[in-house]
Amino acid sequence: MQPIKFIHMADTHLGYQQYNLPERKRDFNKAFNWVLNKSIKEEVDFILLVGDVFNTNRSDPETIAAIYQMITQFKFNSMENLNREIPIIAIEGNHDKSNYFSERSWLRFLAELKLIILLNPKYNKEEGYFDFIPYSENKKKPGMIRIKDTCVYGIPFYGAITKDYFPVIYDSLNDNSDTFNILMMHFGIKDQVKDKPGIEISEDLRLLHEKVNYLALGHFHKKYALPRNNEWIFNPGSLEVNDAKEVWRSYTRGIFLVEVKDKENPNIRHIPCDYGRSESSEEIPNRFFFQHTIDIGTSNSKSFEDTISHILDKLKILDEKGTKNYKKNDLDLPIVLLTLSGTISYSKLEVNINELKEKIMEKYAVLDVRIFSGMINSEIDGIVVDSSTEKSIDEIENEVFSLLIEQNPDYEPHKNEIIQLMLDLKSSLLEPKPNFDQLKNQIKAWWKAQISLKDGVKNED
């Protein structure tokens, strides 16, 4: 076969102004632009962009203008350096559109401008198959593109009913044994990320490997390659930190650089993200996150004012303001994740997190400070908070949904699928003007794809 080389990235979340910091929005752009430039240096044949390109389908004009400029410049640079354009092949993730019945998204807009190739095959409900129409500029909904001896197929995010489409996908794919076949999908594998529902590696999923050499995933922000003894399922992780949990849990994130000369033995290298490197030729530049835990119960402080002095002293490892000429766009100007623990001798009502944050930012050169105080107990209040870290909204939602589902023994075995459905519906209901007809169709499509939880028969209503 003809050798090919490509980059696989996902979950760029462009436009995410994390912690309401304009600099964070620019950080996400920097990481994305670095990968575009890297693809030119590596002379790749194409780039896979596997969903959640945008952080929201309601992206602001600044974000749209930035990605338009980056990709336009990238196309110009690739022509200048390689005398050819490097195609960006994309699918839609859950953040890119409000729901999977919607026809419009910013990715579709970029495809209409010929900046990317968006794969979104039409699903024929009557016949029960995906129409993987080969890409051409006059095709509205292509499902695949052939580059040299490689076929790239793509399917957008389908949420809770994704696993039910595996047999349909298998039947819809061509049996191209003479090509290297890539399938792009946006979902997470169960147990790869704590507290997040995922899809099991079922027999239906395993069967896809008969027709798919490389399953390119996005959705979970952590790198993994499965199964370990015969890797063909790949998830590169996000390009930047989207949640403090990703720092605490030491997620490896980045991109896959894949070179295929022999389809049975592709050379797959993961390029990770590098915290605090404004300029790096080998790893993806990311904002530096400084995490630190302080047991304030050991300070013997009699007031929170005394505790603040103790904390400032413990943070001496940080650079003091004025010692270095940092700019806010410098990636080594850190965001501090500070966890406070221990038992204090005064009331928890004295603990003023905002005051502590102000004092730290006055003294030290930092971009922002996030303080987590759920592990503080008080001798006089008698209040004990049993929490290792403060929970994110996603984790709280998952716990609430789990408790609701577990109340009914008939539903409990299908908990992960139902949680994903509830998350999909919640996302749609948060739209400024929810389309309730589409929501009804979404629920009906999910239900028809399931075996009746109580009777064990297909529901045809």
BELLINRA-V914302 format. One record per helix or strand. SS is the DSSP state (A for helix, B for strand). FROM is the first residue (numbers start at 1). TO is the last residue. If there is no record, write none. Layout:
# BELLINRA-V914302
<<SS FROM TO> <SS FROM TO>>
This chain:
# BELLINRA-V914302
<<B 4 9> <B 14 14> <A 18 20> <A 22 41> <B 46 50> <B 54 54> <A 61 82> <B 87 91> <A 106 112> <B 117 118> <B 122 124> <B 129 131> <B 134 134> <B 144 147> <B 150 154> <A 159 172> <B 180 186> <B 189 189> <B 199 199> <A 203 210> <B 214 218> <B 224 226> <B 233 235> <A 244 248> <B 254 260> <B 267 275> <B 284 286> <B 289 295> <A 296 299> <A 304 314> <B 320 320> <B 335 344> <A 348 350> <A 353 363> <B 364 364> <B 368 378> <A 393 406> <A 409 412> <A 415 429> <A 436 449> <B 451 451> <B 458 458>>
